[in-house]
């Protein structure tokens, strides 16, 4: 959030706040910056992952410190006059429409210094291979089978 706005609310980097919408609320850490509108709170979309998801280690930062803004967003817009409820999603991408969500920010208590909601870790699916310690792509310059980009070295003549 904007640094001056955070200061008005008595917030500094690392404080936890409750972000409350008309639908729900989440508890997240604050990071301040100059480059965001003073009346806007901003986040990357989907910076959290459930513990155990994506074959991440159980203590991965994404599961410990990450969060999903989607928990504050209703899946449906309010009913139309005929009762029909449209999806509350971006019409182009289908992603949750969080770009215009109005929220209230409240500093969390000192005893509330963890992201919320949190969920129990997912169990590893049967047959999933062990997670490698280091994940490398194109190791040694070899192209992977899924990489269909043309080789920029192909067709070059050697200098004589």
N, C-alpha and C positions, 0 to 999 in steps of 0.2 A: 504494500500500500504506500501511498505517498508519505514521505518522511514527515512533513509538516502536519498532515492529518493524523498520523500515528502519535506524534508528540502531543497534539490536542487531546487525545484519548489516553495519554499516559503510557503509551506503548513503545517498546524498543524491540530491535531484532531479537528473535528467540522467544519472546513472550507468546503464550498461547491465548487464542481468542475463540469465542463462540461466534460462528457466522450463521445467522438465523434468517431464513426466508419464510414466506407464507406457508411453505410445505413441510419444512424440517429444519434441522440444524446439524452442523458439524463443528468439531473443535480442531483447530489447525495452528501451526506456528506462524508468526508474523515475520515478514522480511520487508524492509523499507527501501525506497528508492525515490529519486527525483523524477524519473521519467514516466510516471503514471498520473493521470488526472486526479486532483485532490478529492473528487467525489466518486472515485472508482476504486474498487478492490479488484485485483487482477491475479490470475494464477495460470500456470500451464494447465492444459487439459490432461487429466488422467496421469498425475504424477505419482499416484499410489498404486500398489499392487497388493492383492491379498497374500498373506504369508503362504508360501508353498506354491503360489501360481507361477507359471512360466518356468518352472523348475529352478526358481531362485533359491538360494540358501535360506534357511529358516530365520537367520538374523540379518537378511538383506535390508539396507536402509529403506527401500521402497515399501517394505512391509511394516517397518517400525515407525518411519517418519512421514511416509506418503499419505495422501488422502485423495478422495474423489469428490469433486464438487457436485457430481450428479446426484448425490444424496439430498441436496437441497432443492432439487428441481422436480416438479410434478411431471409425470409422464403425459398427462393430458391437460389441455387448456380448459378454462371454465366453460360450462355448457353454453351452447348457442340458445336462441329463443325456442327452437324446436327440441332442445335437450341433447343434440348431438355434441360430442366433445372431440375436437381435433387433437391430433398428436402435437405435443409440445416439443417439436424437433425442427431442426434446420431443414427447410424444404429441399435443399440441394444435396447435402451430405447425409441427412438422416440422423445426425448426432444430436444429442440433447441440446436444447436451445438455452444455453447458460449465458449468452452474451448480453442479455437485457434483464437479468434477474436482479431484483431489488433485495438488498440484505441489510441486516443490522449487525454491528460488530460490538461485542462486549468482552472485556478482558476476563479470562478464565481465572479461577482461584489458584493459588499457589499449589494446591493439592491436585489440580487438574492439568498436569503438564505432560499429556500424551494425546495423540490424535484420536478422534472419536468420530464416527463409529469405528470399532475394530472387530474383526471376526476371527474365529479359530482358524488355524492353518488348514489349507487343503491337503488332503492325503495325496501322495504320489500315485498316479495311475499305474496299474499293473503293467509290467513290461517296459516302462519308461527307463531308458538307460541312465546310468549315473551322470550327474552333471560334471563336465570337465572343470578343472581348476582355472584354466585360461581358455577363452574362446577366441579362436583365430580364424579369419577368413583370408583366402588367397595367400596362405603361408608359402613362402618361397617363390612368390610370383606366379604360382599355378592358378589357372582359372578354375572356378568351380563349375559343375555341370549346369547350375541354374543361371550362370552369368552368360548372357547372350550378347553382351556388348562386343562390337568388333575390336579386335586387337589393334591398338594404334601403331604397333610396330610392323604389322603385316603390310606387305607391298613396298616397303622401303628398300632402296638399293644401297648396297654397301659403298662407302666412299672409296674411290680408287686412288 
